[in-house]
Amino acid sequence: MKELREFAQHKADFDQLNTRVLGISVDDKSGAQTAWQRAAQQQFPILSDIDMRAIRAYGLVHSSGRVDGADIAIRATILVDENGNLLWRRASINTLDTETAQDVLTRIKQSQ
């Protein structure tokens, strides 16, 4: 949630670079709605991907990652161009290993 909140606080910076932020959550619609309201501060959409189709398409599933053997999503930050081409991605190795908004803004500037 901290990462979403930080990205929301930098919305104007992303807008200035003609960049849209989108969150993807494996929570159900209610959970994604809560994240959108509380963490993203309604600054960008949060996609509810409960069946993990988008997460799987980007190769961001840790198979049998939960204690009960269920799959979990790998926390990641990806940069996609206007044609849907992947420009850059960084998968986290744990929940504390995340990109800051400033890190991502720098990546965007480098790709332009």
C-alpha positions as CSV (number, residue, x, y, z in Angstrom):
1,M,0.0,0.0,0.0
2,K,2.9,2.3,0.7
3,E,4.1,2.1,-2.9
4,L,0.6,2.9,-4.2
5,R,0.3,5.9,-1.9
6,E,3.7,7.2,-3.1
7,F,2.8,6.8,-6.7
8,A,-0.5,8.7,-6.1
9,Q,1.4,11.5,-4.4
10,H,3.5,11.9,-7.6
11,K,0.6,11.8,-10.1
12,A,1.4,15.3,-11.4
13,D,5.0,14.2,-12.1
14,F,3.7,11.2,-14.1
15,D,1.2,13.4,-15.9
16,Q,3.9,15.8,-16.9
17,L,5.8,12.9,-18.6
18,N,2.6,11.9,-20.4
19,T,2.5,8.6,-18.3
20,R,-0.5,6.8,-16.9
21,V,-0.1,4.7,-13.7
22,L,-2.2,1.5,-13.4
23,G,-2.2,-0.8,-10.4
24,I,-3.0,-4.5,-10.8
25,S,-4.2,-6.4,-7.7
26,V,-5.1,-10.1,-7.3
27,D,-7.7,-9.0,-4.8
28,D,-11.4,-9.2,-5.6
29,K,-13.2,-6.1,-6.8
30,S,-13.9,-5.0,-3.2
31,G,-10.3,-5.3,-2.2
32,A,-9.1,-3.4,-5.4
33,Q,-11.7,-0.7,-4.7
34,T,-10.4,-0.3,-1.1
35,A,-6.8,0.0,-2.4
36,W,-8.0,2.5,-5.0
37,Q,-9.7,4.7,-2.4
38,R,-7.2,4.4,0.5
39,A,-3.8,3.8,-1.0
40,A,-4.1,5.1,-4.6
41,Q,-6.2,8.0,-3.3
42,Q,-8.3,7.7,-6.4
43,Q,-5.5,9.1,-8.5
44,F,-5.1,6.1,-10.8
45,P,-7.1,2.9,-11.5
46,I,-6.6,-0.4,-9.8
47,L,-7.4,-3.5,-11.9
48,S,-8.9,-6.5,-10.0
49,D,-7.1,-9.5,-11.5
50,I,-8.4,-12.2,-9.2
51,D,-7.9,-15.0,-11.8
52,M,-4.3,-13.7,-12.3
53,R,-4.6,-13.5,-16.1
54,A,-2.7,-10.2,-16.4
55,I,-0.2,-11.2,-13.8
56,R,0.4,-14.5,-15.6
57,A,0.8,-12.7,-19.0
58,Y,3.7,-10.7,-17.5
59,G,5.2,-13.8,-15.9
60,L,4.7,-12.5,-12.4
61,V,3.4,-15.6,-10.6
62,H,5.3,-17.3,-7.8
63,S,3.9,-20.9,-8.2
64,S,2.9,-22.5,-4.9
65,G,4.2,-19.4,-3.1
66,R,1.8,-19.5,-0.2
67,V,2.0,-22.0,2.7
68,D,-1.2,-23.7,1.5
69,G,0.4,-24.2,-2.0
70,A,-1.6,-21.5,-3.8
71,D,0.0,-19.2,-6.3
72,I,0.8,-15.7,-5.4
73,A,1.6,-12.6,-7.4
74,I,5.2,-11.3,-7.5
75,R,5.3,-7.6,-6.7
76,A,6.7,-5.8,-9.7
77,T,6.9,-2.5,-11.5
78,I,6.7,-2.5,-15.3
79,L,6.9,0.2,-17.9
80,V,4.8,-0.4,-21.1
81,D,4.7,2.0,-24.1
82,E,1.6,3.2,-25.8
83,N,1.6,0.2,-28.1
84,G,1.7,-2.3,-25.2
85,N,5.4,-3.1,-25.7
86,L,7.3,-3.9,-22.5
87,L,10.1,-1.3,-22.1
88,W,11.3,-2.3,-18.6
89,R,10.3,-4.4,-15.7
90,R,11.6,-5.1,-12.2
91,A,10.3,-7.9,-10.1
92,S,10.7,-7.6,-6.3
93,I,12.5,-10.3,-4.4
94,N,10.5,-9.6,-1.3
95,T,7.7,-7.2,0.0
96,L,10.2,-4.5,1.0
97,D,12.1,-4.6,-2.3
98,T,10.0,-2.1,-4.3
99,E,10.7,0.7,-6.7
100,T,10.1,4.3,-5.5
101,A,8.1,6.7,-7.6
102,Q,11.3,8.7,-8.2
103,D,13.1,5.5,-9.5
104,V,10.3,4.9,-12.0
105,L,10.1,8.6,-13.0
106,T,13.9,8.4,-13.8
107,R,13.3,5.2,-15.8
108,I,10.6,6.9,-17.8
109,K,12.8,9.9,-18.6
110,Q,15.5,7.6,-19.7
111,S,13.1,5.8,-22.1
112,Q,11.8,8.9,-23.8
